[in-house]
Amino acid sequence: MLSGRMTCEEQNGTTTEVDPGTTAVFPLGRQGTWTIHEALRKVFVIHK
């Protein structure tokens, strides 16, 4: 994450705060909810 802030909530209720400097991995098939607190600026890679 380059800038902004969000909360990722998994289906099991686990939450992760994502803010600048955070690296996150979202596996294929992941389901959950992103709550955006501030506009996001991010870099992402799709790897199969």
KESE-135163 format. One record per residue (C-alpha): residue in one letter; z, y, x. Coordinates in pm, whole numbers, plus 50000, padded with zeros to 5 digits. Example, Ala and Ser with C-alpha at 12.3 -4.5 7.8 and 13.67 -1.06 7.14 Angstrom:
2
NODE, rest, w, v, u
NODE, a, 50780, 49550, 51230
NODE, s, 50714, 49894, 51367
This chain:
48
NODE, rest, w, v, u
NODE, m, 50000, 50000, 50000
NODE, l, 49899, 50337, 50142
NODE, s, 50068, 50560, 49884
NODE, g, 50222, 50540, 49539
NODE, r, 50474, 50302, 49390
NODE, m, 50470, 50010, 49147
NODE, t, 50682, 49719, 49028
NODE, c, 50532, 49370, 49002
NODE, e, 50701, 49139, 48751
NODE, e, 50623, 48767, 48760
NODE, q, 50622, 48552, 48447
NODE, n, 50956, 48403, 48556
NODE, g, 51117, 48750, 48557
NODE, t, 51121, 48803, 48935
NODE, t, 51038, 49164, 49024
NODE, t, 50906, 49312, 49347
NODE, e, 50897, 49682, 49430
NODE, v, 50579, 49782, 49613
NODE, d, 50563, 50115, 49795
NODE, p, 50386, 50263, 50100
NODE, g, 50385, 50025, 50396
NODE, t, 50438, 49715, 50179
NODE, t, 50207, 49415, 50214
NODE, a, 50182, 49186, 49912
NODE, v, 49998, 48859, 49848
NODE, f, 49884, 48770, 49497
NODE, p, 49762, 48409, 49482
NODE, l, 49466, 48308, 49267
NODE, g, 49582, 48251, 48911
NODE, r, 49892, 48470, 48945
NODE, q, 50005, 48614, 48615
NODE, g, 50242, 48900, 48564
NODE, t, 50271, 49270, 48491
NODE, w, 50225, 49570, 48717
NODE, t, 50418, 49882, 48617
NODE, i, 50267, 50183, 48793
NODE, h, 50526, 50455, 48869
NODE, e, 50302, 50678, 49085
NODE, a, 49925, 50682, 49139
NODE, l, 49832, 50407, 49385
NODE, r, 49617, 50417, 49693
NODE, k, 49573, 50072, 49839
NODE, v, 49362, 49848, 50058
NODE, f, 49289, 49496, 49938
NODE, v, 49116, 49184, 50063
NODE, i, 48990, 48893, 49854
NODE, h, 48998, 48566, 50047
NODE, k, 48890, 48229, 49908
